Amino acid sequence: IDIEISDENIIMISLVSKGFKKVLTYGWGKGKKAVGTEILKDERGMIKRFIKLIEERNPDIIVTYNGDLFDFVKLRGRAGHYKMDLTIGRDKSNIMYTKRGRTYSAKITGRVHVDLYDFIGHILADTLQSETLTLDMVAREMVGEGKRPIKWKDIEDMWKKKKNLNKLADYCKWDSILTLKLSDRLIPQIIELCKLTGQTLFDTTRLAYSQLVEWLLIKNAHERNEIVLNRPKYDEIKRRRSAVPYTGGYVYTPKIGIHEKIALFDFASLYPSTVITHNISPETLDKDPEESKEKNSVPGEDHFFSLKREGFIKAVLEDLVKRRIGIKKKMSSLERDSAQYKDLYNRQYALKILANASYGYYAYAGSRWYSRICAKSIAAWGRYYIKKVIKKAEEMGLEVIYGDTDSLFLSDCSESKAKGFLAEVNKNLPETMELDLEGIYKSGIFVPAKTGVTAKKRYALLDK
């Protein structure tokens, strides 16, 4: 669903599902209405009709984009203005707002309200190119289509002057269509996350990375007969947050200017691979020194991890990674457009999300399995491996122009050189770790920030 407002009044509500498109409005004037537009007497009548349509259509899932903080806030507020309840629950109950940390979520009895803005903001934001998470920007990137180009002041003008109302109705309806397109892509992935973490669809769309990992670990702890550690108290969380920051990923200062034949390499899940390779888990820290201290010490740190006993978190991560590898192997023999391929893609992507979130979980102040030393050790090994790869490139006479945490850029690098370098590097990496060739680009440019230093991620690459 989607709404449009003017002067704090709701002027249109759109509802879309497969085979159903409806725009509710009022005060239309004399203009001819478009197909699928229903004209009501006033705002109160429009809200009543919205409630009735939800009852008639009886959806299991209602999807919004920022419905928690906008659409349902406005709908409930305007319904209250007319002494009405927004009774869209299956039992005809009013919509409820439940507190979640510092914010609130709109909950509907008997139905699941999925707010895609919450999920994208918590889980997918770092993987998107979009710097702002507007429906327009996110939809353009994820489904290849954006919002209709109408400015806010034009919406106000159309409504007040009763001009181009069909265009405005189409604008409102299209927002719901975009939200549906996003849900078609994302909800299957979210459902896979639900299966892995044991959480409901409503909760999973609103949990942060670290919370998803925690529920994954809790579920696995029960299955593996492990003790679930207590949630930290407020004073302990405060103490953790006051800790001095540790060094993160290594960044090789980019070489400013235009470069030709750029090869881009990227570690496949560097941090999860590091946890698995070095058995990084709180209960293996500094254990069994005779077998482990010399062979598994953290680079530049006075700590090591046991090679004798398997860590709980290492075991959980290894299971995720192995399952993902198995799924991707099955995918390689399937047609990309097939239903089975899409199902497997969603499964492996959910596994990837949780595996990649593991590093941040160790450093999350509210974590049950918190370990600053584990987080610091993962970062230290990450720096060690990227520096090792950079050194190998330089030894082979290749020009390094940029490196960032788990990726490497080489210039004047032909395909044969890139593949030769890749083979040499992977031959000397641990079994669970692998460097991938992401692509070779015709040219690229790295530009300086305003301070005069080349900024991280401040580059553009031109494909062949």
The 8 nearest C-alpha neighbors of each residue, nearest first, counted from 0:
[[1, 14, 175, 13, 63, 62, 15, 2],
 [2, 0, 13, 175, 12, 174, 171, 70],
 [1, 3, 12, 11, 70, 13, 4, 171],
 [4, 2, 11, 10, 9, 171, 12, 1],
 [3, 5, 9, 10, 8, 7, 2, 6],
 [4, 6, 7, 8, 155, 9, 10, 3],
 [5, 7, 8, 4, 155, 9, 10, 159],
 [6, 8, 5, 4, 9, 73, 77, 10],
 [9, 7, 5, 4, 6, 10, 77, 42],
 [10, 8, 4, 3, 11, 5, 7, 2],
 [9, 11, 4, 3, 24, 8, 5, 42],
 [12, 10, 24, 3, 23, 2, 9, 13],
 [11, 13, 2, 23, 22, 1, 3, 24],
 [12, 14, 22, 172, 1, 0, 21, 171],
 [13, 15, 0, 21, 20, 22, 175, 12],
 [16, 14, 20, 19, 175, 176, 21, 0],
 [17, 15, 19, 18, 20, 14, 179, 176],
 [16, 18, 19, 15, 20, 179, 176, 180],
 [19, 17, 16, 20, 15, 21, 14, 176],
 [18, 20, 16, 17, 15, 21, 14, 35],
 [21, 19, 15, 14, 35, 16, 18, 22],
 [20, 22, 35, 14, 13, 36, 15, 23],
 [23, 21, 13, 36, 12, 37, 35, 172],
 [24, 22, 37, 12, 11, 36, 45, 38],
 [23, 25, 11, 38, 10, 39, 45, 37],
 [26, 24, 39, 38, 41, 27, 40, 42],
 [27, 25, 28, 41, 40, 24, 38, 39],
 [28, 26, 25, 29, 38, 161, 30, 24],
 [27, 29, 26, 30, 161, 25, 31, 162],
 [30, 28, 31, 27, 161, 32, 26, 162],
 [29, 31, 28, 32, 27, 164, 162, 161],
 [32, 30, 29, 33, 165, 28, 27, 164],
 [31, 33, 30, 36, 165, 34, 27, 164],
 [32, 34, 36, 165, 35, 31, 168, 169],
 [35, 33, 36, 32, 37, 21, 22, 20],
 [34, 36, 21, 20, 22, 33, 37, 32],
 [37, 35, 22, 34, 33, 21, 23, 32],
 [36, 38, 23, 22, 24, 35, 39, 21],
 [39, 37, 25, 24, 23, 36, 27, 40],
 [38, 40, 25, 45, 41, 44, 24, 37],
 [39, 41, 25, 44, 38, 26, 42, 45],
 [40, 42, 25, 44, 43, 39, 45, 26],
 [43, 41, 45, 44, 46, 25, 9, 10],
 [42, 44, 46, 45, 41, 47, 81, 78],
 [45, 43, 47, 41, 42, 46, 39, 40],
 [44, 46, 42, 48, 43, 47, 39, 49],
 [45, 47, 49, 43, 48, 44, 42, 50],
 [48, 46, 44, 50, 49, 45, 51, 43],
 [47, 49, 51, 45, 46, 50, 52, 44],
 [50, 48, 46, 52, 47, 51, 45, 53],
 [49, 51, 47, 53, 48, 52, 87, 46],
 [52, 50, 48, 54, 49, 53, 55, 47],
 [53, 51, 55, 49, 54, 50, 56, 48],
 [52, 54, 56, 50, 51, 55, 57, 87],
 [53, 55, 51, 57, 52, 56, 50, 87],
 [56, 54, 52, 57, 53, 51, 58, 50],
 [55, 57, 53, 54, 58, 52, 51, 59],
 [58, 56, 54, 55, 53, 59, 89, 52],
 [59, 57, 60, 56, 61, 53, 110, 54],
 [58, 60, 110, 111, 57, 61, 109, 112],
 [61, 59, 111, 58, 110, 112, 62, 113],
 [62, 60, 112, 111, 113, 58, 63, 59],
 [61, 63, 113, 112, 114, 60, 0, 64],
 [64, 62, 114, 66, 0, 65, 115, 113],
 [63, 65, 116, 115, 114, 66, 178, 134],
 [66, 64, 116, 67, 68, 114, 69, 63],
 [65, 67, 70, 63, 69, 71, 64, 68],
 [68, 66, 104, 105, 65, 69, 71, 114],
 [67, 69, 66, 65, 72, 70, 71, 103],
 [68, 70, 66, 72, 71, 65, 67, 73],
 [71, 69, 66, 73, 72, 74, 2, 1],
 [70, 72, 74, 73, 66, 69, 75, 67],
 [71, 73, 69, 75, 70, 74, 76, 68],
 [74, 72, 76, 71, 70, 75, 77, 69],
 [75, 73, 71, 77, 76, 72, 78, 70],
 [74, 76, 78, 72, 73, 77, 85, 71],
 [75, 77, 73, 79, 74, 78, 72, 80],
 [76, 78, 80, 79, 74, 75, 73, 81],
 [79, 77, 83, 75, 80, 81, 76, 84],
 [80, 78, 82, 76, 83, 81, 77, 75],
 [79, 81, 77, 78, 82, 76, 83, 75],
 [80, 82, 79, 78, 83, 43, 77, 84],
 [83, 81, 79, 80, 78, 84, 77, 43],
 [84, 82, 78, 79, 81, 85, 80, 86],
 [83, 85, 86, 93, 78, 79, 82, 75],
 [84, 86, 93, 75, 87, 94, 78, 83],
 [87, 85, 93, 92, 91, 84, 88, 94],
 [86, 88, 50, 91, 85, 53, 93, 92],
 [89, 87, 108, 91, 92, 107, 90, 86],
 [90, 88, 109, 91, 108, 87, 110, 92],
 [89, 91, 88, 92, 108, 109, 87, 86],
 [92, 90, 88, 86, 89, 87, 93, 54],
 [93, 91, 86, 88, 90, 87, 94, 108],
 [92, 94, 86, 85, 84, 95, 87, 88],
 [93, 95, 107, 85, 106, 86, 92, 87],
 [96, 94, 106, 105, 93, 107, 97, 104],
 [95, 97, 105, 104, 103, 106, 98, 94],
 [98, 96, 104, 103, 99, 95, 105, 106],
 [99, 97, 103, 102, 100, 104, 96, 101],
 [100, 98, 102, 103, 101, 97, 104, 205],
 [101, 99, 102, 98, 103, 97, 104, 206],
 [100, 102, 99, 103, 98, 104, 97, 68],
 [101, 103, 99, 100, 98, 104, 97, 68],
 [104, 102, 98, 97, 99, 96, 105, 67],
 [103, 105, 67, 97, 96, 106, 98, 99],
 [104, 106, 96, 67, 95, 97, 94, 107],
 [105, 107, 95, 96, 94, 104, 112, 108],
 [108, 106, 88, 94, 110, 109, 95, 111],
 [107, 109, 88, 110, 89, 106, 92, 90],
 [110, 108, 89, 88, 107, 111, 90, 59],
 [111, 109, 59, 107, 108, 60, 112, 88],
 [112, 110, 60, 201, 61, 113, 59, 107],
 [111, 113, 61, 62, 60, 106, 201, 114],
 [114, 112, 62, 115, 201, 111, 61, 63],
 [113, 115, 63, 64, 116, 117, 65, 66],
 [116, 114, 118, 64, 117, 119, 113, 63],
 [115, 117, 64, 65, 119, 114, 118, 120],
 [118, 116, 120, 115, 114, 119, 205, 121],
 [119, 117, 204, 115, 121, 120, 116, 122],
 [118, 120, 123, 116, 122, 121, 117, 124],
 [121, 119, 117, 124, 118, 122, 116, 123],
 [122, 120, 207, 118, 119, 117, 123, 208],
 [121, 123, 119, 118, 120, 208, 124, 207],
 [122, 124, 119, 126, 125, 120, 121, 127],
 [123, 125, 120, 127, 126, 119, 122, 121],
 [126, 124, 127, 123, 122, 128, 120, 121],
 [125, 127, 123, 124, 128, 122, 129, 119],
 [128, 126, 129, 124, 125, 123, 140, 130],
 [127, 129, 130, 126, 140, 125, 124, 137],
 [130, 128, 127, 131, 136, 137, 132, 140],
 [129, 131, 128, 132, 127, 124, 136, 133],
 [132, 130, 129, 133, 136, 137, 124, 128],
 [131, 133, 137, 136, 134, 129, 130, 120],
 [132, 134, 135, 136, 131, 137, 138, 116],
 [133, 135, 137, 136, 138, 132, 64, 146],
 [134, 136, 145, 146, 133, 138, 137, 139],
 [137, 135, 139, 133, 138, 134, 129, 132],
 [136, 138, 140, 134, 139, 135, 132, 141],
 [139, 137, 141, 142, 140, 135, 145, 136],
 [140, 138, 143, 144, 145, 136, 137, 141],
 [139, 141, 137, 138, 143, 142, 136, 129],
 [140, 142, 138, 139, 143, 137, 181, 144],
 [143, 141, 138, 144, 139, 140, 181, 180],
 [142, 144, 139, 140, 141, 138, 145, 137],
 [145, 143, 139, 142, 138, 146, 177, 140],
 [146, 144, 135, 139, 138, 147, 136, 143],
 [145, 147, 135, 148, 174, 173, 144, 134],
 [146, 148, 170, 149, 145, 173, 174, 169],
 [149, 147, 146, 150, 170, 145, 135, 151],
 [150, 148, 147, 153, 151, 154, 170, 146],
 [151, 149, 153, 152, 154, 148, 155, 147],
 [150, 152, 154, 153, 155, 149, 156, 5],
 [151, 153, 155, 154, 150, 156, 149, 157],
 [154, 152, 156, 150, 151, 155, 157, 149],
 [155, 153, 151, 157, 156, 152, 158, 150],
 [156, 154, 152, 153, 158, 157, 5, 159],
 [155, 157, 153, 159, 154, 158, 160, 152],
 [158, 156, 162, 154, 160, 161, 155, 159],
 [157, 159, 161, 155, 156, 160, 154, 162],
 [158, 160, 156, 161, 157, 155, 162, 154],
 [159, 161, 162, 157, 158, 156, 155, 163],
 [162, 160, 158, 157, 159, 164, 28, 163],
 [161, 163, 157, 164, 160, 158, 156, 159],
 [164, 162, 166, 165, 157, 167, 161, 158],
 [163, 165, 167, 166, 162, 168, 161, 157],
 [166, 164, 168, 167, 163, 33, 169, 32],
 [165, 167, 169, 163, 164, 168, 170, 171],
 [166, 168, 164, 170, 165, 169, 171, 163],
 [169, 167, 165, 171, 170, 166, 164, 172],
 [168, 170, 172, 166, 167, 171, 173, 165],
 [171, 169, 167, 173, 168, 172, 147, 166],
 [172, 170, 168, 174, 169, 173, 13, 167],
 [173, 171, 169, 13, 175, 174, 170, 168],
 [172, 174, 176, 170, 175, 171, 169, 177],
 [175, 173, 177, 171, 176, 172, 178, 1],
 [174, 176, 178, 0, 172, 173, 177, 1],
 [175, 177, 173, 179, 178, 174, 180, 15],
 [178, 176, 180, 174, 179, 175, 173, 181],
 [177, 179, 175, 181, 176, 180, 182, 174],
 [178, 180, 182, 176, 177, 181, 183, 175],
 [181, 179, 177, 183, 182, 178, 176, 184],
 [182, 180, 178, 184, 179, 183, 185, 177],
 [181, 183, 179, 185, 184, 186, 180, 178],
 [184, 182, 180, 181, 185, 186, 179, 187],
 [183, 185, 181, 182, 186, 180, 187, 188],
 [184, 186, 182, 188, 187, 183, 181, 189],
 [185, 187, 189, 182, 188, 190, 183, 184],
 [188, 186, 190, 189, 185, 345, 191, 184],
 [189, 187, 345, 191, 185, 186, 190, 349],
 [188, 190, 186, 192, 191, 187, 185, 193],
 [191, 189, 193, 187, 192, 188, 186, 194],
 [190, 192, 194, 188, 193, 189, 346, 349],
 [193, 191, 189, 195, 190, 194, 349, 196],
 [194, 192, 190, 198, 191, 196, 197, 195],
 [195, 193, 191, 197, 192, 196, 190, 198],
 [196, 194, 192, 193, 197, 215, 191, 350],
 [195, 197, 215, 214, 193, 198, 194, 192],
 [196, 198, 194, 193, 195, 218, 199, 214],
 [197, 199, 193, 196, 203, 202, 200, 194],
 [200, 198, 202, 201, 203, 193, 197, 190],
 [199, 201, 203, 202, 193, 204, 190, 198],
 [202, 200, 199, 203, 204, 111, 113, 112],
 [203, 201, 199, 205, 204, 200, 206, 198],
 [202, 204, 200, 206, 205, 201, 199, 198],
 [203, 205, 118, 202, 201, 206, 200, 117],
 [206, 204, 202, 203, 117, 118, 207, 201],
 [207, 205, 203, 210, 204, 202, 211, 208],
 [206, 208, 121, 210, 209, 211, 122, 205],
 [209, 207, 211, 210, 122, 356, 212, 121],
 [210, 208, 360, 212, 211, 207, 213, 356],
 [209, 211, 213, 207, 212, 208, 206, 214],
 [212, 210, 208, 214, 213, 209, 206, 215],
 [211, 213, 215, 209, 210, 214, 353, 216],
 [212, 214, 210, 216, 215, 211, 217, 209],
 [215, 213, 217, 196, 211, 216, 212, 218],
 [214, 216, 196, 212, 218, 213, 217, 195],
 [217, 215, 219, 213, 214, 218, 220, 212],
 [216, 218, 214, 220, 219, 215, 213, 227],
 [219, 217, 215, 216, 221, 220, 214, 196],
 [220, 218, 222, 216, 221, 217, 223, 215],
 [219, 221, 225, 217, 223, 222, 218, 224],
 [222, 220, 224, 219, 218, 223, 225, 217],
 [221, 223, 219, 220, 224, 218, 225, 217],
 [224, 222, 220, 225, 221, 219, 218, 311],
 [223, 225, 221, 222, 220, 226, 219, 227],
 [226, 224, 220, 223, 221, 227, 222, 219],
 [225, 227, 228, 220, 224, 221, 217, 223],
 [228, 226, 217, 220, 225, 229, 221, 367],
 [227, 229, 367, 226, 230, 368, 231, 217],
 [230, 228, 367, 231, 227, 368, 232, 366],
 [229, 231, 367, 228, 232, 366, 365, 368],
 [232, 230, 235, 229, 365, 236, 367, 233],
 [233, 231, 235, 234, 236, 230, 365, 237],
 [232, 234, 236, 235, 237, 231, 238, 365],
 [235, 233, 237, 236, 232, 238, 231, 239],
 [234, 236, 238, 232, 237, 233, 231, 239],
 [237, 235, 239, 233, 364, 238, 234, 365],
 [236, 238, 234, 240, 235, 239, 233, 241],
 [239, 237, 235, 241, 236, 240, 234, 242],
 [240, 238, 236, 241, 237, 242, 364, 235],
 [239, 241, 237, 238, 242, 364, 236, 243],
 [240, 242, 238, 239, 237, 243, 244, 236],
 [243, 241, 239, 240, 244, 238, 245, 371],
 [242, 244, 245, 241, 240, 239, 246, 371],
 [245, 243, 242, 246, 241, 247, 240, 375],
 [246, 244, 247, 375, 243, 242, 371, 378],
 [247, 245, 244, 248, 378, 375, 379, 249],
 [248, 246, 378, 245, 249, 379, 375, 382],
 [249, 247, 404, 382, 378, 250, 381, 246],
 [248, 250, 404, 382, 403, 251, 247, 385],
 [249, 251, 403, 402, 404, 252, 248, 401],
 [250, 252, 402, 401, 253, 403, 249, 400],
 [251, 253, 250, 401, 254, 453, 402, 400],
 [254, 252, 401, 400, 255, 251, 453, 445],
 [253, 255, 400, 256, 252, 401, 445, 453],
 [256, 254, 445, 446, 253, 447, 453, 257],
 [255, 257, 445, 444, 446, 254, 258, 443],
 [258, 256, 444, 443, 445, 259, 442, 255],
 [257, 259, 443, 442, 410, 444, 256, 261],
 [258, 260, 442, 411, 261, 441, 410, 443],
 [261, 259, 411, 441, 442, 412, 440, 410],
 [260, 262, 410, 440, 409, 439, 259, 412],
 [263, 261, 439, 409, 408, 438, 412, 440],
 [262, 264, 408, 437, 438, 407, 436, 439],
 [265, 263, 436, 407, 437, 435, 406, 408],
 [264, 266, 406, 435, 434, 405, 267, 407],
 [267, 265, 434, 269, 405, 433, 435, 268],
 [266, 268, 269, 433, 434, 265, 435, 432],
 [269, 267, 271, 270, 266, 272, 355, 354],
 [270, 268, 272, 266, 267, 271, 273, 405],
 [269, 271, 273, 272, 268, 274, 358, 377],
 [272, 270, 274, 273, 268, 269, 354, 355],
 [273, 271, 275, 269, 270, 274, 432, 431],
 [272, 274, 270, 276, 271, 275, 277, 269],
 [275, 273, 279, 271, 272, 278, 277, 276],
 [274, 276, 272, 278, 313, 273, 277, 317],
 [277, 275, 273, 274, 278, 272, 431, 429],
 [276, 278, 279, 274, 275, 273, 295, 304],
 [279, 277, 275, 274, 313, 276, 310, 280],
 [280, 278, 274, 277, 313, 304, 373, 310],
 [279, 281, 310, 283, 282, 312, 278, 313],
 [282, 280, 284, 283, 370, 373, 279, 368],
 [281, 283, 280, 284, 310, 286, 311, 285],
 [284, 282, 305, 304, 286, 280, 281, 310],
 [283, 285, 304, 281, 286, 282, 303, 280],
 [286, 284, 303, 304, 302, 283, 305, 288],
 [285, 287, 305, 283, 284, 288, 304, 303],
 [288, 286, 305, 289, 290, 291, 285, 307],
 [289, 287, 292, 291, 290, 286, 285, 305],
 [290, 288, 287, 291, 292, 293, 286, 305],
 [291, 289, 288, 287, 292, 306, 307, 305],
 [290, 292, 288, 305, 294, 295, 306, 293],
 [293, 291, 288, 296, 303, 295, 294, 289],
 [292, 294, 291, 295, 296, 290, 288, 289],
 [293, 295, 291, 292, 296, 290, 306, 303],
 [296, 294, 291, 303, 292, 293, 304, 277],
 [297, 295, 303, 292, 302, 293, 294, 298],
 [296, 298, 300, 303, 302, 376, 299, 295],
 [299, 297, 300, 379, 296, 380, 383, 376],
 [298, 300, 297, 301, 379, 296, 302, 380],
 [301, 299, 297, 298, 302, 296, 376, 379],
 [300, 302, 297, 299, 303, 296, 298, 285],
 [303, 301, 300, 297, 296, 285, 304, 284],
 [302, 304, 296, 285, 292, 297, 295, 284],
 [305, 303, 284, 283, 285, 295, 279, 286],
 [304, 306, 283, 286, 291, 307, 287, 308],
 [305, 307, 291, 308, 304, 290, 278, 309],
 [306, 308, 305, 309, 287, 290, 291, 286],
 [309, 307, 306, 305, 310, 283, 287, 278],
 [310, 308, 311, 278, 307, 314, 313, 306],
 [309, 311, 313, 280, 312, 283, 278, 314],
 [310, 312, 314, 313, 315, 309, 280, 282],
 [313, 311, 315, 314, 310, 280, 316, 216],
 [312, 314, 310, 316, 275, 311, 315, 278],
 [315, 313, 317, 311, 312, 316, 310, 318],
 [316, 314, 312, 318, 317, 313, 311, 319],
 [317, 315, 319, 313, 318, 314, 312, 354],
 [316, 318, 320, 314, 319, 315, 313, 321],
 [317, 319, 315, 321, 316, 320, 322, 314],
 [320, 318, 316, 322, 317, 321, 350, 323],
 [319, 321, 323, 317, 322, 318, 324, 316],
 [322, 320, 324, 318, 323, 319, 317, 325],
 [321, 323, 325, 319, 320, 324, 318, 326],
 [322, 324, 347, 326, 320, 325, 321, 327],
 [323, 325, 321, 327, 326, 322, 320, 328],
 [326, 324, 322, 328, 323, 327, 321, 329],
 [325, 327, 323, 329, 328, 324, 322, 330],
 [328, 326, 330, 324, 329, 325, 323, 331],
 [327, 329, 325, 326, 331, 330, 324, 332],
 [328, 330, 326, 327, 331, 332, 325, 333],
 [331, 329, 327, 333, 328, 332, 340, 326],
 [330, 332, 328, 329, 333, 327, 334, 340],
 [333, 331, 330, 329, 334, 328, 340, 327],
 [334, 332, 330, 331, 340, 335, 329, 337],
 [333, 335, 337, 336, 340, 332, 330, 331],
 [336, 334, 337, 340, 333, 341, 330, 338],
 [335, 337, 334, 338, 340, 341, 333, 339],
 [336, 338, 340, 334, 339, 335, 341, 333],
 [337, 339, 341, 340, 342, 336, 335, 343],
 [338, 340, 342, 337, 341, 343, 333, 330],
 [341, 339, 343, 337, 342, 338, 330, 335],
 [342, 340, 344, 338, 343, 339, 345, 337],
 [341, 343, 339, 345, 344, 340, 338, 346],
 [342, 344, 346, 340, 345, 341, 339, 347],
 [343, 345, 341, 347, 346, 342, 340, 348],
 [346, 344, 188, 348, 342, 343, 347, 349],
 [347, 345, 343, 349, 344, 348, 191, 350],
 [346, 348, 350, 323, 344, 349, 345, 351],
 [347, 349, 351, 345, 350, 346, 344, 352],
 [350, 348, 352, 346, 351, 347, 192, 188],
 [351, 349, 347, 348, 353, 352, 319, 354],
 [350, 352, 348, 354, 349, 353, 355, 347],
 [353, 351, 349, 355, 350, 354, 348, 356],
 [352, 354, 356, 350, 351, 355, 212, 349],
 [355, 353, 351, 356, 357, 352, 271, 350],
 [354, 356, 352, 353, 357, 351, 271, 268],
 [357, 355, 353, 354, 358, 359, 208, 352],
 [356, 358, 360, 355, 359, 354, 212, 353],
 [359, 357, 360, 356, 361, 374, 270, 355],
 [360, 358, 362, 361, 357, 356, 363, 209],
 [359, 361, 209, 363, 357, 362, 358, 356],
 [362, 360, 369, 370, 374, 359, 363, 358],
 [361, 363, 360, 359, 371, 374, 364, 369],
 [364, 362, 360, 366, 365, 361, 359, 369],
 [365, 363, 236, 366, 239, 240, 362, 369],
 [366, 364, 363, 236, 231, 367, 230, 369],
 [367, 365, 369, 368, 363, 364, 360, 361],
 [366, 368, 230, 228, 369, 229, 231, 365],
 [369, 367, 366, 370, 361, 228, 281, 360],
 [370, 368, 361, 366, 367, 362, 371, 363],
 [371, 369, 373, 361, 372, 281, 362, 374],
 [370, 372, 374, 373, 362, 375, 361, 369],
 [371, 373, 375, 370, 374, 376, 302, 281],
 [372, 374, 376, 370, 371, 375, 377, 279],
 [375, 373, 371, 377, 361, 376, 372, 362],
 [374, 376, 372, 378, 373, 377, 371, 379],
 [375, 377, 379, 373, 378, 374, 372, 297],
 [378, 376, 374, 380, 379, 375, 381, 373],
 [377, 379, 381, 375, 376, 247, 380, 248],
 [380, 378, 376, 382, 381, 377, 298, 375],
 [379, 381, 383, 377, 382, 378, 376, 384],
 [382, 380, 378, 384, 379, 383, 377, 385],
 [383, 381, 379, 249, 385, 380, 384, 248],
 [382, 384, 380, 386, 381, 385, 387, 379],
 [383, 385, 387, 381, 386, 382, 380, 388],
 [384, 386, 388, 387, 382, 383, 389, 405],
 [387, 385, 389, 383, 388, 384, 382, 390],
 [386, 388, 384, 390, 385, 389, 383, 391],
 [387, 389, 391, 385, 386, 390, 384, 392],
 [390, 388, 386, 392, 391, 387, 385, 393],
 [391, 389, 387, 393, 388, 392, 386, 394],
 [390, 392, 394, 388, 389, 393, 395, 387],
 [393, 391, 389, 395, 397, 390, 394, 388],
 [392, 394, 396, 390, 395, 397, 391, 389],
 [395, 393, 391, 396, 392, 390, 397, 389],
 [394, 396, 392, 393, 397, 391, 420, 390],
 [397, 395, 393, 394, 392, 398, 391, 399],
 [396, 398, 392, 393, 395, 399, 409, 412],
 [399, 397, 409, 410, 400, 393, 396, 392],
 [398, 400, 409, 401, 408, 397, 410, 389],
 [401, 399, 254, 253, 408, 409, 398, 410],
 [402, 400, 253, 408, 251, 399, 407, 252],
 [401, 403, 407, 251, 250, 406, 408, 404],
 [402, 404, 250, 406, 405, 249, 251, 407],
 [405, 403, 248, 249, 250, 406, 402, 385],
 [406, 404, 266, 403, 265, 385, 269, 407],
 [407, 405, 265, 403, 264, 402, 404, 266],
 [406, 408, 402, 264, 263, 401, 265, 403],
 [409, 407, 263, 401, 400, 262, 399, 402],
 [410, 408, 399, 262, 261, 398, 400, 412],
 [411, 409, 261, 412, 260, 398, 259, 258],
 [412, 410, 260, 259, 261, 413, 409, 398],
 [411, 413, 410, 260, 416, 262, 261, 417],
 [414, 412, 416, 415, 417, 411, 260, 262],
 [413, 415, 417, 416, 418, 412, 439, 262],
 [414, 416, 418, 417, 413, 419, 412, 420],
 [417, 415, 419, 413, 414, 418, 412, 420],
 [416, 418, 414, 420, 415, 419, 421, 413],
 [419, 417, 421, 415, 420, 416, 414, 422],
 [418, 420, 416, 422, 421, 417, 415, 423],
 [419, 421, 423, 417, 418, 422, 416, 424],
 [420, 422, 418, 424, 419, 423, 417, 425],
 [423, 421, 419, 425, 420, 424, 426, 418],
 [422, 424, 420, 426, 421, 425, 419, 427],
 [423, 425, 421, 426, 427, 422, 420, 428],
 [426, 424, 428, 427, 422, 423, 433, 421],
 [427, 425, 423, 424, 428, 422, 429, 421],
 [426, 428, 425, 424, 429, 423, 430, 422],
 [427, 429, 425, 426, 432, 430, 424, 433],
 [430, 428, 432, 431, 427, 276, 433, 425],
 [429, 431, 432, 428, 433, 276, 425, 427],
 [432, 430, 429, 272, 276, 433, 275, 273],
 [433, 431, 429, 430, 272, 428, 269, 434],
 [434, 432, 267, 425, 266, 435, 431, 428],
 [433, 435, 266, 265, 267, 425, 264, 421],
 [436, 434, 265, 264, 266, 437, 433, 267],
 [435, 437, 264, 438, 263, 265, 434, 421],
 [438, 436, 264, 263, 435, 265, 439, 262],
 [439, 437, 263, 436, 262, 440, 264, 261],
 [438, 440, 262, 261, 263, 260, 441, 414],
 [441, 439, 462, 261, 442, 260, 461, 463],
 [440, 442, 260, 463, 462, 461, 259, 261],
 [443, 441, 259, 461, 440, 260, 258, 460],
 [444, 442, 460, 258, 459, 257, 461, 259],
 [443, 445, 257, 256, 459, 458, 258, 446],
 [446, 444, 458, 255, 256, 457, 257, 459],
 [445, 447, 255, 453, 457, 458, 444, 256],
 [448, 446, 453, 452, 451, 454, 449, 255],
 [447, 449, 454, 453, 450, 451, 452, 446],
 [450, 448, 451, 447, 452, 453, 454, 446],
 [451, 449, 448, 452, 447, 453, 454, 446],
 [450, 452, 449, 447, 448, 453, 454, 446],
 [453, 451, 447, 448, 450, 454, 449, 252],
 [454, 452, 447, 448, 446, 253, 451, 255],
 [455, 453, 448, 457, 447, 452, 456, 446],
 [454, 456, 457, 453, 403, 250, 253, 458],
 [457, 455, 458, 454, 403, 445, 459, 453],
 [458, 456, 454, 455, 445, 446, 453, 459],
 [457, 459, 445, 444, 456, 446, 460, 443],
 [458, 460, 444, 443, 445, 461, 457, 456],
 [459, 461, 443, 442, 462, 440, 444, 458],
 [462, 460, 442, 443, 441, 440, 463, 459],
 [463, 461, 440, 441, 460, 442, 439, 438],
 [462, 441, 440, 461, 439, 442, 260, 460]]
